[in-house]
Amino acid sequence: MSINEYILIFSRSFLFVLATLLPIVNPPAVAPIFLTMTEGASASTRKLLAKRISINVFVMLTLAALFGNMVLSFFGLSLPIVRLGGGLLVVASAWQLVNAKDPDTDAHEKLVENYSQEKVKSSAFYPLTFPIACGPGSISAAITVGASFDFISAGAGVMSVSAMILAVISVSTILFFCLRFAARFLARLGASGTAVFMRLSAFILLCIGVQIMWDGAHELIMRLFADIYSTYSRTSL
């Protein structure tokens, strides 16, 4: 393969992973929840928490994308089924975002209740990382992303994995800045701006989920037709 082909594979993989994970992680939607749950904490404490959460999200998404398929293979699940099921989960998550009346708080009201300042540092992973910043939807999307890569050659595989890692780093970095400057960010964006951004992100995520579902369904349909044709050919002989 030529250098241009490798660059094309890297670019497509990076944009695909970024466009899939960024809307579902949705850092601007996590920022107000983070701000509410760390009310009373100092700026240095919030900075430390933002760093820890971002690192946790990077590790979780990377492991899900790289090794999630191995776990699924252990249970005998095929790639088209993973794509179809994962795409369905992405569509369901996007649909919830589209129809959410108050995306900033509705999903986590119970976690916010009775949250004390003393629990801030101890909750860096749970619940601030999981399920708020990186929930089941994000993990499912990462597994689906890993299953969507076609390793036509060793070089193409390296490019795809490198692009995936860079995209996850980008998502984690964006999350860090949204959490680190949550107060300033929300003050400038405003409630209406946040709502518009989330609706657009949800629509993009919905389209991506449909595309992933179609890829899985298309492959299953083609396999079905191939099996029918093979059976017909044997019986006709």
C-alpha positions as semicolon CSV with decimal commas, in nm:
position;residue;x (nm);y (nm);z (nm)
1;M;0,000;0,000;0,000
2;S;0,113;0,353;-0,073
3;I;0,168;0,629;0,182
4;N;-0,143;0,810;0,059
5;E;-0,352;0,501;0,123
6;Y;-0,215;0,472;0,476
7;I;-0,290;0,840;0,538
8;L;-0,643;0,788;0,408
9;I;-0,697;0,489;0,639
10;F;-0,561;0,685;0,935
11;S;-0,777;0,989;0,860
12;R;-1,095;0,789;0,809
13;S;-1,038;0,583;1,123
14;F;-0,962;0,891;1,332
15;L;-1,270;1,081;1,215
16;F;-1,491;0,774;1,251
17;V;-1,382;0,706;1,611
18;L;-1,395;1,073;1,706
19;A;-1,742;1,123;1,554
20;T;-1,869;0,808;1,725
21;L;-1,732;0,856;2,076
22;L;-1,737;1,234;2,120
23;P;-2,118;1,278;2,093
24;I;-2,195;0,987;2,324
25;V;-1,937;1,089;2,586
26;N;-2,068;1,445;2,535
27;P;-1,827;1,645;2,757
28;P;-2,045;1,962;2,764
29;A;-2,330;1,755;2,910
30;V;-2,099;1,604;3,173
31;A;-1,966;1,947;3,279
32;P;-2,275;2,073;3,465
33;I;-2,315;1,739;3,646
34;F;-1,949;1,748;3,747
35;L;-1,991;2,109;3,863
36;T;-2,298;2,021;4,070
37;M;-2,146;1,712;4,231
38;T;-1,827;1,895;4,329
39;E;-2,004;2,199;4,471
40;G;-1,789;2,353;4,741
41;A;-1,467;2,191;4,618
42;S;-1,165;2,409;4,550
43;A;-1,036;2,483;4,202
44;S;-0,729;2,263;4,262
45;T;-0,949;1,973;4,371
46;R;-1,165;2,006;4,061
47;K;-0,853;2,019;3,844
48;L;-0,722;1,697;4,002
49;L;-1,058;1,529;3,961
50;A;-1,084;1,638;3,597
51;K;-0,741;1,487;3,528
52;R;-0,822;1,157;3,699
53;I;-1,159;1,127;3,525
54;S;-1,006;1,194;3,183
55;I;-0,738;0,931;3,237
56;N;-0,998;0,681;3,355
57;V;-1,212;0,745;3,047
58;F;-0,911;0,703;2,817
59;V;-0,819;0,370;2,974
60;M;-1,175;0,237;2,971
61;L;-1,248;0,332;2,610
62;T;-0,911;0,209;2,483
63;L;-0,942;-0,127;2,655
64;A;-1,299;-0,166;2,532
65;A;-1,197;-0,092;2,172
66;L;-0,885;-0,311;2,174
67;F;-0,994;-0,611;2,379
68;G;-1,372;-0,594;2,382
69;N;-1,388;-0,804;2,067
70;M;-1,177;-1,078;2,227
71;V;-1,424;-1,100;2,511
72;L;-1,711;-1,115;2,266
73;S;-1,532;-1,385;2,064
74;F;-1,501;-1,589;2,382
75;F;-1,881;-1,596;2,393
76;G;-1,907;-1,687;2,025
77;L;-2,051;-1,359;1,894
78;S;-1,991;-1,273;1,527
79;L;-1,877;-0,936;1,397
80;P;-2,203;-0,851;1,212
81;I;-2,402;-0,924;1,527
82;V;-2,171;-0,700;1,729
83;R;-2,212;-0,422;1,474
84;L;-2,588;-0,460;1,466
85;G;-2,625;-0,478;1,843
86;G;-2,373;-0,203;1,909
87;G;-2,534;0,021;1,649
88;L;-2,870;-0,038;1,813
89;L;-2,730;0,071;2,150
90;V;-2,579;0,382;1,991
91;V;-2,913;0,466;1,827
92;A;-3,094;0,412;2,158
93;S;-2,851;0,642;2,340
94;A;-2,885;0,907;2,069
95;W;-3,263;0,882;2,081
96;Q;-3,258;0,941;2,457
97;L;-3,038;1,248;2,407
98;V;-3,268;1,381;2,137
99;N;-3,576;1,343;2,357
100;A;-3,419;1,439;2,690
101;K;-3,607;1,729;2,851
102;D;-3,319;1,825;3,076
103;P;-3,000;1,649;2,960
104;D;-2,790;1,810;3,228
105;T;-2,953;1,644;3,527
106;D;-3,227;1,397;3,439
107;A;-3,001;1,093;3,400
108;H;-2,816;1,145;3,728
109;E;-3,060;1,296;3,977
110;K;-3,018;1,010;4,223
111;L;-2,638;1,040;4,214
112;V;-2,649;1,410;4,287
113;E;-2,881;1,378;4,587
114;N;-2,715;1,385;4,929
115;Y;-2,367;1,416;4,780
116;S;-2,125;1,550;5,041
117;Q;-1,804;1,742;4,986
118;E;-1,604;1,477;5,174
119;K;-1,680;1,221;4,904
120;V;-1,540;1,425;4,616
121;K;-1,195;1,268;4,586
122;S;-1,313;0,916;4,667
123;S;-1,564;0,930;4,382
124;A;-1,316;1,002;4,100
125;F;-1,399;0,669;3,939
126;Y;-1,750;0,603;4,068
127;P;-1,973;0,778;3,997
128;L;-1,788;1,064;3,825
129;T;-1,608;0,844;3,570
130;F;-1,858;0,560;3,556
131;P;-2,141;0,597;3,477
132;I;-2,145;0,977;3,437
133;A;-1,848;1,047;3,208
134;C;-1,819;0,699;3,055
135;G;-2,133;0,492;3,084
136;P;-2,246;0,167;2,924
137;G;-2,333;0,350;2,603
138;S;-1,979;0,483;2,563
139;I;-1,826;0,144;2,636
140;S;-2,061;-0,027;2,389
141;A;-1,974;0,231;2,125
142;A;-1,601;0,172;2,185
143;I;-1,646;-0,204;2,145
144;T;-1,843;-0,145;1,827
145;V;-1,569;0,085;1,696
146;G;-1,308;-0,183;1,757
147;A;-1,525;-0,439;1,579
148;S;-1,571;-0,208;1,281
149;F;-1,204;-0,198;1,181
150;D;-1,102;-0,410;0,883
151;F;-0,742;-0,525;0,919
152;I;-0,671;-0,586;0,551
153;S;-0,298;-0,571;0,624
154;A;-0,059;-0,523;0,914
155;G;0,010;-0,164;0,810
156;A;-0,358;-0,082;0,782
157;G;-0,418;-0,234;1,125
158;V;-0,143;-0,023;1,280
159;M;-0,288;0,290;1,120
160;S;-0,640;0,209;1,241
161;V;-0,530;0,137;1,598
162;S;-0,306;0,447;1,607
163;A;-0,592;0,661;1,481
164;M;-0,826;0,510;1,738
165;I;-0,586;0,583;2,025
166;L;-0,535;0,940;1,903
167;A;-0,911;0,990;1,877
168;V;-0,965;0,856;2,231
169;I;-0,691;1,087;2,355
170;S;-0,870;1,376;2,182
171;V;-1,201;1,284;2,346
172;S;-1,035;1,254;2,688
173;T;-0,858;1,586;2,640
174;I;-1,179;1,763;2,544
175;L;-1,346;1,609;2,848
176;F;-1,064;1,732;3,071
177;F;-1,096;2,092;2,952
178;C;-1,475;2,084;2,981
179;L;-1,450;1,962;3,340
180;R;-1,153;2,180;3,430
181;F;-1,324;2,496;3,309
182;A;-1,683;2,382;3,364
183;A;-1,789;2,702;3,540
184;R;-1,643;2,932;3,272
185;F;-1,759;2,711;2,986
186;L;-2,121;2,694;3,098
187;A;-2,133;3,062;3,180
188;R;-2,037;3,150;2,820
189;L;-2,233;2,879;2,645
190;G;-2,552;2,924;2,840
191;A;-2,842;2,685;2,881
192;S;-2,977;2,734;2,530
193;G;-2,636;2,691;2,370
194;T;-2,578;2,367;2,560
195;A;-2,919;2,237;2,452
196;V;-2,853;2,317;2,086
197;F;-2,510;2,156;2,094
198;M;-2,645;1,839;2,252
199;R;-2,930;1,812;2,001
200;L;-2,689;1,844;1,707
201;S;-2,452;1,593;1,865
202;A;-2,740;1,354;1,927
203;F;-2,851;1,375;1,564
204;I;-2,500;1,302;1,437
205;L;-2,476;1,012;1,681
206;L;-2,812;0,880;1,560
207;C;-2,691;0,879;1,199
208;I;-2,369;0,702;1,299
209;G;-2,565;0,439;1,489
210;V;-2,788;0,375;1,188
211;Q;-2,479;0,341;0,967
212;I;-2,323;0,088;1,206
213;M;-2,649;-0,107;1,221
214;W;-2,674;-0,110;0,841
215;D;-2,318;-0,238;0,807
216;G;-2,399;-0,531;1,034
217;A;-2,739;-0,599;0,878
218;H;-2,596;-0,578;0,524
219;E;-2,329;-0,835;0,603
220;L;-2,584;-1,067;0,765
221;I;-2,815;-1,037;0,464
222;M;-2,530;-1,107;0,222
223;R;-2,430;-1,415;0,424
224;L;-2,791;-1,534;0,422
225;F;-2,815;-1,498;0,045
226;A;-2,479;-1,673;0,006
227;D;-2,599;-1,964;0,219
228;I;-2,927;-1,986;0,027
229;Y;-2,742;-1,980;-0,306
230;S;-2,497;-2,243;-0,187
231;T;-2,778;-2,469;-0,067
232;Y;-2,971;-2,422;-0,392
233;S;-2,662;-2,498;-0,599
234;R;-2,598;-2,823;-0,414
235;T;-2,960;-2,940;-0,438
236;S;-2,985;-2,853;-0,808
237;L;-2,685;-3,072;-0,881
